[in-house]
């Protein structure tokens, strides 16, 4: 595992096509992230990177900085209000929501106010990325040996949450495509 800055730079920039992703990483990540840029290899990867040059150009990245700043400012205000009111705050949930808001705003161009904590999207997201102990054990085992097909209650919950999020993301993408076509 590369941990030095220079080694990581060499892997991600200099010799990106000389390194193959570990099978365990692909097996663990693909069901959640899909078969995107992070998991594809070779010529497909080169083509996908070219497609991303426009949306991740310098102007778009500058806009992302503004999104990060605004979302972070909102979180700080919410945390201050909660603190002043003497309310207990789950920081993990707060930062997880912040991360999700930034990613969805940056990638899909949609604010997540309708997907705030307590909504089905947020609950499914939290259950996928912060599962109970049995879920974490299955994630670890699945990185070595596929076990998501086993008829276990935790696997059914995982599959349902996964399908719910994918369905919601497809709806967002469909709406965005309609807006672009108009």
Secondary structure, 3 states (H helix, E strand, C coil): CCCCHHHHHHHHHHCHHHCCCCHHHHHHHHHHHCCCCCCCCHHHHHHHHHHHHHHCCHHHHHHHHHHHHHHHHHHHHHHHHHHHCCCCCCHHHHHHHHHHHHHHHHHHCCCCHHHCCCCHHHHHHHHHHCCCHHHHHHHHHHCCCCCCCCCCHHHHHHHHHHHHHHHHHHHHHHHHHHHHHC
